[in-house]
């Protein structure tokens, strides 16, 4: 079994004292340790909205599996059966390892080259969060290293799909956001009272919302050996290693309108052609937990 956090020197296993200022700062860097509990032990999935209240007769676990299946089908149909999920998961493991290597380099020695590479691999919010954490928790002469020396497996976790205009997340009064488990539908508010809206108009409003935009997030559960080290010169200040499940969330760009997710079809097999790249949006639910705590909407 790999060792938990340890302080190098005479190879004694010990925990860091919180009374030493720089060690306290180092321990506050937002990387989940091997023996730490998950940041979110039970995710607060949204229950079925009133318009489909009949679904509440189904157990929550079954509703969750159904929503993930529907979301997965959306990804499958728009990226191709030869790609999702097998090729996606394979690429996710390589991308996770590379992203953590480059992130370690950038946090230790910031420069334009690594920043530009990270901008293509990490979401803006995630990169900004770790850059801010480095300024708050490190003095500037430490080296930080996060590596995945061995990856054993990768599996799909939750798949999240948002349909509708992204404007809904900034103009709350003009839109209603219907949530169910891992699915969201953003609809423009009707021009009349909801009670006065005909079923035909409602159906048209839903159909329009479905085509206005799409955004997808996929959680990947990476079974890997994870090593995490912070050092200053030859002195190792913090060391943690162990085999655990690293939860990596990937996201697409926000496509508006929705059909722009697919730029064409392969003339030989009819598979979708995608001219965009996935980005890592979260590690171990760091941003997800912070947004939930702040009651922020997650696209």
LOVO-272200 format. One line per 5 residues: their letters; for each residue x, y, z of C-alpha. Coordinates in steps of 0.1 Angstrom, whole numbers, plus 2048, in hexadecimal, padded with zeros to 3 digits. Layout:
A	X/Y/Z ~ ...
***
This chain:
XXXXX	800/800/800 ~ 80D/822/7F7 ~ 815/83A/814 ~ 7FE/857/81E ~ 80B/87B/824
XXXXX	82E/87B/831 ~ 849/894/838 ~ 86A/88B/829 ~ 88B/88F/83C ~ 892/870/852
XXXXX	876/85D/841 ~ 860/861/85F ~ 83A/861/859 ~ 82A/87E/869 ~ 80F/898/863
XXXXX	817/8BD/85F ~ 811/8D5/87C ~ 7F7/8EF/875 ~ 80A/907/88B ~ 825/90D/870
XXXXX	819/927/859 ~ 827/91C/838 ~ 81C/8F8/83E ~ 7F9/903/846 ~ 7F8/915/825
XXXXX	806/8F7/813 ~ 7EC/8E1/822 ~ 7D1/8F9/816 ~ 7DA/8F4/7F1 ~ 7BB/8E5/7E2
XXXXX	7C7/8C2/7D7 ~ 7B4/8A5/7E6 ~ 7CB/88D/7F9 ~ 7CB/868/7F7 ~ 7B9/862/818
XXXXX	7A2/880/816 ~ 77D/87A/813 ~ 76B/885/7F3 ~ 763/8AA/7F2 ~ 73E/8A1/7EB
XXXXX	732/882/7FC ~ 70F/883/7EE ~ 707/899/7D0 ~ 6E7/8AD/7D3 ~ 6D7/8A3/7B2
XXXXX	6B9/8B7/7A8 ~ 698/8A4/7A9 ~ 680/8A3/78C ~ 66E/8C4/785 ~ 649/8C8/78A
XXXXX	642/8C4/765 ~ 64F/8A0/766 ~ 645/89A/78A ~ 63A/876/781 ~ 65E/86D/781
XXXXX	660/870/7A6 ~ 650/84E/7A9 ~ 671/840/79D ~ 68D/83B/7B8 ~ 6A7/857/7B7
XXXXX	6C2/83E/7AE ~ 6AF/833/78F ~ 6A8/857/785 ~ 6CD/85E/788 ~ 6D7/840/772
XXXXX	6BD/84A/759 ~ 6C9/86E/757 ~ 6ED/863/753 ~ 6E3/84B/737 ~ 6D0/866/725
XXXXX	6EE/87E/729 ~ 706/863/71D ~ 6F0/85D/6FE ~ 6F3/882/6F6 ~ 719/880/6F7
XXXXX	719/85F/6E4 ~ 703/86D/6C8 ~ 717/88D/6C4 ~ 73A/87E/6C6 ~ 735/85C/6B6
XXXXX	732/838/6C1 ~ 757/831/6B8 ~ 762/84D/6D0 ~ 74C/84D/6EF ~ 752/83F/708
XXXXX	770/829/701 ~ 786/841/6EE ~ 77B/85E/704 ~ 785/84C/723 ~ 7A7/843/715
XXXXX	7AD/867/70B ~ 7A1/873/72D ~ 7BC/85F/73F ~ 7D8/86D/729 ~ 7CA/891/72C
XXXXX	7C7/88E/752 ~ 7EB/883/755 ~ 7F8/89E/73D ~ 7E3/8BA/74C ~ 7F0/8B3/770
XXXXX	814/8B2/764 ~ 811/8D3/752 ~ 7FD/8E2/76F ~ 819/8D8/787 ~ 833/8E9/771
XXXXX	81E/909/76D ~ 817/90C/793 ~ 83C/907/79B ~ 84A/91C/77E ~ 82F/931/76E
XXXXX	836/93B/74A ~ 822/943/72B ~ 82A/921/71A ~ 81A/90B/735 ~ 7FE/924/73A
XXXXX	7F5/922/715 ~ 7F5/8FC/716 ~ 7E0/8FB/735 ~ 7C7/913/725 ~ 7C0/8F8/70C
XXXXX	7BD/8DC/726 ~ 7AC/8EC/744 ~ 78D/902/747 ~ 794/926/74F ~ 784/924/771
XXXXX	799/905/77B ~ 7BA/914/770 ~ 7B2/935/781 ~ 7A8/922/7A1 ~ 7C9/90F/7A3
XXXXX	7DE/92E/79A ~ 7CC/941/7B6 ~ 7D2/925/7CE ~ 7F7/924/7C6 ~ 7FA/949/7CD
XXXXX	7E8/945/7EE ~ 7F8/925/7FB ~ 81C/926/7ED ~ 837/93F/7F3 ~ 845/93D/7CF
XXXXX	864/928/7D4 ~ 852/906/7D8 ~ 84F/8EB/7BE ~ 82E/8DA/7BB ~ 82A/8B8/7AA
XXXXX	80A/8A5/7A3 ~ 80E/885/78E ~ 7FC/866/784 ~ 819/84C/781 ~ 801/82F/77B
XXXXX	7DD/82F/76E ~ 7CA/80F/772 ~ 7A8/816/764 ~ 78F/831/75C ~ 769/831/75D
XXXXX	74D/848/756 ~ 73D/85A/773 ~ 721/873/770 ~ 719/882/74E ~ 70A/8A5/74F
XXXXX	6F7/8B6/732 ~ 6EA/8D9/731 ~ 6D3/8E2/714 ~ 6C9/906/70C ~ 6D9/928/70B
XXXXX	6F6/930/722 ~ 6E5/952/728 ~ 6CE/940/740 ~ 6EB/93F/75A ~ 6EF/965/75A
XXXXX	6CB/971/753 ~ 6B7/95D/76C ~ 697/971/768 ~ 695/96C/743 ~ 69A/946/744
XXXXX	68F/928/759 ~ 6A8/90C/75F ~ 698/8EA/763 ~ 6AF/8D1/774 ~ 6AC/8AC/778
XXXXX	6C9/897/786 ~ 6E5/89D/76C ~ 6D0/8AF/752 ~ 6C8/8D4/74E ~ 6B0/8E5/736
XXXXX	6B1/90B/733 ~ 691/91A/725 ~ 689/93E/71E ~ 66C/94A/733 ~ 64A/94B/721
XXXXX	63B/96C/717 ~ 61C/963/72B ~ 615/954/74D ~ 61F/930/74E ~ 5FB/926/756
XXXXX	5EF/937/736 ~ 609/927/720 ~ 5FB/90D/708 ~ 60B/8EB/706 ~ 614/8F2/6E1
XXXXX	626/912/6EB ~ 637/900/708 ~ 643/8E4/6F1 ~ 650/8FD/6D8 ~ 663/90F/6F4
XXXXX	673/8EF/6FF ~ 67C/8E5/6DB ~ 68D/907/6D6 ~ 69F/904/6F7 ~ 6AD/8E2/6ED
XXXXX	6BD/8F1/6CE ~ 6CB/912/6DD ~ 6E9/903/6ED ~ 6FA/8E5/6FD ~ 715/8E0/717
XXXXX	722/8BE/723 ~ 737/8B4/741 ~ 744/890/747 ~ 752/883/767 ~ 76D/86A/763
XXXXX	778/854/780 ~ 79D/84E/77B ~ 7AB/831/790 ~ 7D0/83B/794 ~ 7EE/83E/7AA
XXXXX	7EF/863/7B3 ~ 80E/874/7C0 ~ 80E/897/7CE ~ 82D/8A9/7DB ~ 836/8CD/7E5
XXXXX	85B/8D3/7EB ~ 872/8F0/7F0 ~ 895/8E9/7E3 ~ 89F/8C7/7F0 ~ 886/8C8/80C
XXXXX	865/8B6/807 ~ 84A/8C9/819 ~ 82D/8B3/811 ~ 82A/891/801 ~ 80B/87C/7FA
XXXXX	807/85E/7E5 ~ 7EE/842/7E0 ~ 7D7/830/7C9 ~ 7B5/840/7C8 ~ 799/84B/7B1
XXXXX	7A1/86D/7A2 ~ 780/87E/796 ~ 787/892/777 ~ 76B/8A6/767 ~ 76E/8AE/741
XXXXX	758/8C7/730 ~ 750/8D2/70C ~ 74E/8F6/701 ~ 72B/905/704 ~ 71D/900/6E1
XXXXX	704/91B/6D5 ~ 6F0/911/6C2 ~ 6F1/8EC/6CC ~ 6F7/8DE/6A9 ~ 719/8EF/6A7
XXXXX	726/8D3/6BE ~ 728/8BE/69E ~ 73A/8CE/681 ~ 733/8B3/668 ~ 730/88D/661
XXXXX	74A/875/655 ~ 741/86C/631 ~ 74B/848/636 ~ 73A/83E/657 ~ 724/85B/65F
XXXXX	735/861/681 ~ 734/884/68F ~ 752/89B/688 ~ 75B/8B1/6A6 ~ 774/8CE/6A2
XXXXX	776/8D6/6C7 ~ 789/8C8/6E6 ~ 77F/8BE/709 ~ 78D/8D1/726 ~ 791/8C6/74A
XXXXX	778/8DA/75F ~ 77F/8CC/782 ~ 794/8B5/797 ~ 784/8A2/7B3 ~ 766/8BA/7B3
XXXXX	77A/8D8/7BF ~ 766/8F2/7AB ~ 746/8DF/7AD ~ 747/8DF/7D3 ~ 74F/904/7D5
XXXXX	733/90D/7BD ~ 71A/8F8/7D1 ~ 725/908/7F1 ~ 720/92A/7E1 ~ 6FF/921/7D1
XXXX	70C/928/7AF ~ 6FC/919/790 ~ 711/900/77D ~ 70C/901/757
***
